[in-house]
Amino acid sequence: MPVGKVKWYDPDKGFGFVTNPGDEDVYVNKSVLPEGVDELVQGQRIEFDFAAGRRGPQALRVNIKDTPKRRPVNRRKPAELASMLSDVLTVIETRIQPPLEAGRYPERKEGRQVAEILRAVARELDA
């Protein structure tokens, strides 16, 4: 069985293509994926059997060789994230910064709320 890398796979459409060393790319349908596997990830190595189909080589059976790390997906749209940043900056300037300038920490509840918002923004920017 040849080993190839997934060129692309669209889970919504249920198919994609895999490189075939020394030959043309092979079509992979979701129906030939192993049980419990819903999609393939670009760059993932798979082992496969294939046969000639009407439109070219088609995978008949697939074995997963490795599971590559998936890139996190941004959950929020850029405009939504920009709005969150604007709101958190306003809260920092009006509710957090004045007590700090006066030599004390802000109320614990406000500090926690701002910290949680900052963490959410950081996760989105890091994704």
N, C-alpha and C positions, 0 to 999 in steps of 0.2 A: 504494500500500500504506500503510495507517495505521501510525503509530508509537505504541506504548503502553508502559506500565511494568508489570512483573511485580508482581502483588498478592501472590501466594504461589505456591510450587511445592514439592511434596513428591517428592524423588527416589526415595524408597522405594515410593511409590504410582505414580509415573510420570506425574503430571499436575499442573496448576495453573491459575491464571487470570491474565489480563492485562487491564489497563484498555483500553477502546476509546473514544477521544475522541468524545463526543457520542452514545454508544450504550451498550448493556449490555456487561458484561465478557465476554471471549472465553475459552473453554476451550482449553487447550493440552495435548496429549498428548505424551509423550516420543518417539513415532514421527515427529513432524514437526520435531523439533529437527535442526539441521544436523549433518553428520557430525563426530564428535569432541567434540560438546557433550553432556554427560551430564545437566546440570541447569541450571536458571535460578535466579537469586538475586533476592530481593525488591528492588524498586527499579530493576532492570536495564531498560534501554530496548531494545525489540525492534521490528522491523518485521515485519508479518505479513499474509498473505492469509487471509480467512475466508469461511465459508459458513454458512448456516442449517442447524443439525442438529436432531435430535429434541428435545433439551433446551435449545437455544439456539445462539448463534453458536459455531462451532468453527474453530480455526486449521487451515489447510491447509498452510501453508508459513511458516517463521520465518527471519528474518535477524537476527543479533545486531548491535545498534548500538554498544553499549559493554559493557565487563566491569567491574562495580563491584568495589570492594575487599571482600573477604570478612572477616568478623569471625572472629578466631581462636576456636577451640573449646577449652573447658577439658577436659583429659584426665582429671583426677582428680576424685573426688567430694569434697565439702567435708569430710567426716569423715576421709578419707585425707589431705587437705592439713593438717587440724588436727593429726593424728597426726605428720606430718612436721615441722611447726613445733615441736611439743612435744619431739620427739627432737632436733632441731637446737638448740633452746634448752638442753636438758640437756647436749649435747656442748659448746656454747659456754661454759656456766657451769663445767663440770668440766675440760675439756681445753684450751680456748683462753684463757679469761680469766685463770686463775692465772699462766701464763707472762708474759702481758702486764703483769699487776700487778707481777710480779717484775722487770720491765724488759727482757724479751727476747721475741722472737717465738716462737710455737709451732713444733713440728716441721713441716717443709714438707709432708709427706704429709698430716698432719691438717688443715693449713690449706687445702690443695687440696680435700680431701674436703668440708670444711664450705663452702668457696666454691662448689663445684659444687651442693651441696644448696640453698644460698641462691639460686643462679641459677635452679634448677628451680622453687623456690617463687615467685620473682619473676616468672618467665614465666607461671605459672598465675594469679597475682594480676593480672597485666597483661592477660591474655586476655579 
